[in-house]
Amino acid sequence: MVKKEFIVELNGIIGTIHTYTRNPFMMGYTQELKKAVENNDFDTMRIVLDRVIEWYNEEIDKIKNDDYVLNKSMHEKAYGILCEYRQALQI
């Protein structure tokens, strides 16, 4: 995945995360991720992506099994995009 594709998806990813949690750390991470992308700060992008992916690793099963989460497929998509872009930053 290239950066332009990630930028196109980023607001959707952030919105999806914010529909599920108001965790202050996640709120901060998503704000920092957006700033890092806008500023081409790849070091910060890697750090924040690792934190957001780590959070999803811990939450994705809860999200999938929660009867009150209506946008499960959006979370799976967001998680996949985050992982794909993080992998692309390693190249």
C-alpha positions as CSV (number, residue, x, y, z in Angstrom):
1,M,0.0,0.0,0.0
2,V,1.3,3.4,-0.9
3,K,1.0,6.5,1.2
4,K,-1.7,8.1,-1.0
5,E,-3.9,5.1,-0.6
6,F,-3.4,5.2,3.2
7,I,-4.3,8.9,3.3
8,V,-7.5,8.2,1.5
9,E,-8.4,5.6,4.1
10,L,-7.1,7.3,7.2
11,N,-10.2,9.4,8.1
12,G,-12.3,6.2,7.8
13,I,-9.9,4.3,10.0
14,I,-9.9,7.0,12.7
15,G,-13.7,7.3,12.6
16,T,-14.1,3.6,12.9
17,I,-11.8,3.5,16.0
18,H,-13.6,6.4,17.5
19,T,-17.0,4.7,17.2
20,Y,-15.7,2.0,19.5
21,T,-13.6,3.7,22.0
22,R,-12.9,7.0,23.7
23,N,-9.8,5.6,25.3
24,P,-7.5,8.7,25.8
25,F,-4.5,6.9,24.5
26,M,-6.3,5.9,21.3
27,M,-7.6,9.4,20.8
28,G,-4.1,10.7,21.1
29,Y,-2.6,8.0,18.9
30,T,-5.1,8.7,16.1
31,Q,-4.4,12.5,16.3
32,E,-0.6,11.9,16.2
33,L,-1.0,9.4,13.3
34,K,-2.8,12.0,11.2
35,K,-0.2,14.7,12.0
36,A,2.7,12.3,11.3
37,V,1.2,11.4,7.9
38,E,0.6,15.1,7.0
39,N,4.2,15.9,8.0
40,N,5.8,12.9,6.3
41,D,7.2,11.9,9.8
42,F,7.8,8.2,9.1
43,D,9.4,7.5,12.5
44,T,6.3,8.7,14.3
45,M,4.1,6.9,11.9
46,R,5.9,3.6,12.7
47,I,5.6,4.2,16.5
48,V,1.9,5.2,16.4
49,L,1.0,2.4,13.9
50,D,2.6,-0.1,16.2
51,R,0.6,1.2,19.2
52,V,-2.7,1.2,17.3
53,I,-2.1,-2.2,15.8
54,E,-1.2,-3.5,19.3
55,W,-4.5,-2.1,20.6
56,Y,-6.4,-3.8,17.8
57,N,-4.6,-7.1,18.5
58,E,-6.0,-6.9,22.0
59,E,-9.5,-5.7,21.0
60,I,-10.3,-7.3,17.7
61,D,-11.8,-10.5,19.2
62,K,-13.9,-8.5,21.7
63,I,-15.1,-6.3,18.7
64,K,-16.0,-9.4,16.7
65,N,-17.9,-11.0,19.6
66,D,-19.7,-7.8,20.9
67,D,-23.4,-7.8,20.0
68,Y,-23.5,-4.0,20.3
69,V,-20.8,-3.4,17.7
70,L,-22.6,-2.9,14.4
71,N,-19.6,-2.1,12.2
72,K,-17.5,-5.2,12.7
73,S,-16.5,-5.4,9.1
74,M,-15.3,-1.8,9.2
75,H,-13.0,-2.7,12.1
76,E,-11.6,-5.7,10.3
77,K,-11.0,-3.4,7.2
78,A,-9.4,-0.7,9.3
79,Y,-7.1,-3.3,11.1
80,G,-6.1,-4.8,7.8
81,I,-5.2,-1.4,6.2
82,L,-3.2,-0.4,9.3
83,C,-1.2,-3.7,9.2
84,E,-0.7,-3.5,5.4
85,Y,0.6,0.1,5.6
86,R,2.8,-0.7,8.6
87,Q,4.3,-3.6,6.6
88,A,4.9,-1.2,3.7
89,L,6.9,1.1,5.9
90,Q,9.4,-1.6,6.6
91,I,10.5,-1.8,3.0
